[in-house]
Amino acid sequence: MGAALAGLALLTACSGDPKPVYQDAPAPAAVVSQYDESLEPSAAVLALVPADATTVMVTDFDQLRLVLGFGSLARDSAPTERDEFWAEVPRTAALSRGMLRPFEARLRDDFGISQDDVAWEATYAGADGTGWVLAFRPTTAMAAVSRAVQAGVGPLKGASVDTARRLVTSAAAPDVADSWGAEPTLVALSGREAVSTYVTRGCLDFDTVFGAGMEAQLAAAPAAALGSLDELDGFAVALGTELATVLLGDDRSDAFERARLAEVMPPTDPEFPLAMSRPVADPSTGRLGYTLSNPAAAAELTRTQHLPFAVCRG
């Protein structure tokens, strides 16, 4: 499972550690022309994300149930089993704890549905605000979901329901031509099997990653490392159970430098090397690989954009 999540070929390690071997990932499609539930969630959602969005975060709850040993968990499972699963979630690389969880009691009592009916969820953000997508499992009674939306329960208030595709979205889906699915660069960063996936346009400001005013305090060597980087138009982080895969795009001559940045830059909070360790890099594909030493901390670093490898060129 870890090899599939990483999706990396044989890479050259950045240190003296043994060279790990990772399974090749299939080549992604050039575009996602329509919503296709058979795709991995981070690829399927692209047709539903408006073109002006800048970031997308996806949590695959079906995958999370599987890797935690709760593959058969459902809404009607024993309460103790459901509680055990949700107690484990905060210790994983899940980027979401479940949008519907705070409203579980009402959803169960009044509509017979719950967060356990959600296969995956995604949130996106941009200059024009935020939005989200919930994909429901095949066994879900979508009529009950529609009633919960009409009743305005929690985040479902004002949402759009697509019963045929088992989707609930915060706003009407965009035309595919005006979605992330129409952009080959973003499509190429998506679609790998993972517990959680984070995709964003562009690079991250130094102050965002390391804290305000820290760039001015850099010593000569870190400042030179920052200045040697190539421009970064976008990146993705696929978080699994044991490994994380970072996608920077093809032909990255700065792949090794970016993989090593956490070693020479100011510390992040949480500390990056304690969460994502043993970096490896492949310049030809622009892929970096890390061992997930602390999956929950890795998810927090990703949510808050404290990712040294993605910092903008100095």
N, C-alpha and C positions, 0 to 999 in steps of 0.2 A: 504493500500500500504506500509506504514512504517513497519508493522509487517512482511509482506512478504520479504521486503528488508533485514530486520535484520536476519531472519531465526534462531532466538534464542528461546530455550525453557525457562521455568521459571528459572530465574537466581537469584543468591544471590547478592544483591547490596553491593557495597564497602563502603557505608555510611548509614546514617539514612534515605535516600530517600525512598519513596514507591517502592515496588518491582514490576517492570513492567513485563508483560506477553507477550512473543513473540511467533509467530507461528513456529512450527517445520518445518524445511526444509527437503525435500526428500533426502534420502541417495544417494550420488553421485555414478556414475559408477566407476568401478575399473580402467578402461582405456578408452580412446577415440580412437577407432580403425580407424575412418575415419571422414572426415569433415561431419557434420550433421547440416544443417541450422536450424533445429527445436530446437536445444539446445540453452541455454542462450549463448550469445556471448563469455563470458569468458571461457566457456567449449568448444564451437564450434571451437574457434581459436587454441586450444591446438595442434591439428593435423597439424597445419600450422607453428608452432613455432619450430625452430631447437633445438635439445637437448642441444647445448652448450650455449643457451641464459640463462641469469641470472635473468632478470626481464621482465614482460609483463604488459602493461597498456592498458585497454580497455575502450572505451567510447561508450555507447549504445545510439545513437541519436534517434532511434525509441522510446525507453523508455523515453528519455528526452522530446521529443515532446508530448508524452502522459501525463506525469506528469505535464507539464507546460500548458496543455490545448490546445495544437496545434496538436492533433492527426491526423487531416486531412491535415496538411501542406504538400505541395508537390512543385515540381519545378515550376509548373504553377500557384501557389497560388498568390494572390495579393501581389505586392511588399511591401505594408505596413504591411501585416501579416507576411511575411518572415522577415522583418526588426524587428518587435516586438519580434519575437522568438529569433533571434540572439542577440538582445539587452539583453535578459534575461539570455542567456547562461553563461556569465561571473559571474553571481551571484549564479550559481549552483555548484554542486560537479563534474561537467564535468572535466575530466583530459585532454581533448583536446578541442580546440576551432574550430576544423575542418581543416584537412590538406589542403583541396581544397579551403577553403574560400578566401585566398589571390589571387586566380586565377579565381575567380567566373566570372568576366566580360568576359574573353576570352572563358571560358568553355561554357558559355551561348550563346555568340554571334557566335562562330565558330562551336560548337558541340552540342548545345541544351541540355547540362547536367549541373549539379551543385552539390554543397555540399549537397543540399536537397535531392539528389538521394542516399546518403550514409545512409545505415541502421545502421552500426556501424563501428568503426575503432579501430585498435590495433597497438601498437608499441612495439617492443622488443629490448633488448640490451644485449650484452655479450662481452666477451673478443675479439671476432672476428668482432665486430662492431654492427650496429643497422639494424633493418628492420621494415617493417610495412605490414599491411593487411587492405584493404578496402572491405567491403561487401556492395553490392548495393541492393537497394530495387527491388521487383519483377517487378515494372512498368518501370524500367530503360532500355533504348535502349543500350544494351551492344555493338552493332556495333559502336555507337557513342563514347562510352568509349574507344573502341579499337582504333578508329581514334585519339582520344586525346592522348593516350599512344604513338601511332606511331609518332605523332607530337611533343612529348616530352614536354608536358605542365607541368610546375612546377615539383612536385615530381613524376609525372607519367613517366618521362623519364627513359627508360630502364626497365620498370616494366613488369611483366608477367600478362596476362589476361586469366582467366578461364571463358569463356562465359557461359558455361552450369551451373556453380555454382555461377555465378554473383560475382566473386572475382577478385580483382586486388592485386597483391603482389609485394613487392620490389624485390623479388628473387623467383626462382622456389621453390615450396613447397617441404619440405624434405620428405623422406620416413617416413611413420607413425612410424616405429620402431625406427627412429632417431629423434623423435619429443617429445615435452612435453606430448603429448597424451599417450605415452607409459609408463609414470611414475605415478603409482598410488598415490604417495604422492602429486604430483602437481595437479592431477585430483581432489583429495579430497578437495583441497583448492579453487576450481573453481566451476562455474556453478550456483551461486546465482543471483537472479534477482536484478539488481542494475543499477543506472545511470552510475557508473564507477566502475571498479575493477582493483586493483593493486595486482600482485602476484610476489613474489621474492623467490629465493633460499637463505638460510642462514639468518643470523641476520645482524644488522646494527652496524657499528663501532661507538663507543662513540663520536669520533670527528665529524663524519658525522651528528649525531643527535643533539649534543649540542654545537659543536664548538671546534676548535683546542685548546688543552691545558686545557680544562675544567675538565677533569677527575682528573688531579693532584691537583686540587683545592677543591675536594669534602671533605666535613666534614665526620666525622666518621659514622654517621647514613646512609647517602646516599651511601657511599662506601660499607657499610655492606649490604644494600639492593641490590646493584649491584652484590655483590659476592654471594648472596643467590639464584640467578636465575639459572634455568636449561638451558642447551644448547638449541638453537633454530635452526632447520634445514631449516625453511622456514615459510612464513606467507602470508596471503592475507588480503586485506582491500576491503570491498564492501561498496561503498558510495551510499546512497539513497537520498531521499529528506528531511527526518527528522532524520534518524538513520544511523549509521555506524556499520557494523559487521566486527570484526577482527577474523580471523581463525589462530590459532597457531598449530593445530594438536591435536589429542586425548590425554587424560590423562596428562594434564598440572598441576602439583602440584604447579607451580609458577604463575598460572593464576591471582590470586588476587594481588600478588606482582607486576606483570607486569601492571595490570590495574591501580595500584596506583603510578607507577613510576613518572609520570608527576607532582605529588604533591610534590615530595621530590628532584627532580633533577633540574639543572639549566634551566632557561626558554628557549624555542625555539622561533624562529621567522618565522611565527606568533606564538603567545603563544598558546600552545596546549590546555590547559583547556578552553580557550575562543572560540575555534573552535569545539572541541569534548569534551563534558562534561558528567557528571553523569555516570561514568563507572559502568558496571556490569560485572560479570564473572561467567563462568561455568567450573570448572577444568576438569570435565569428558570429555567434548567435546573440550576443549581448545578454547572456543569462548568468546570473549569480546564484549560488546555492549556499544555504546556511543550515546548520543543525539547530533545531528549536530546543534550546536548553530550558526555556521557560515560555511555553506557548501563550499563557495569559498575558505576560509582559510583552511578548511580541505583538499580540493583538492591540495592546494599549499603545505601544510605540507607533503602530500603523494608523490607528484611529486618530492619534494626535499629531501625525506627520513628523515624528522625531526619528527620521530615517536618514542617517548620514550618507548612504550611497546615492541618494536622490537629490543632494544639495545642488544648487545652481553653481555654475562656474564663477569663480571669483574675479 
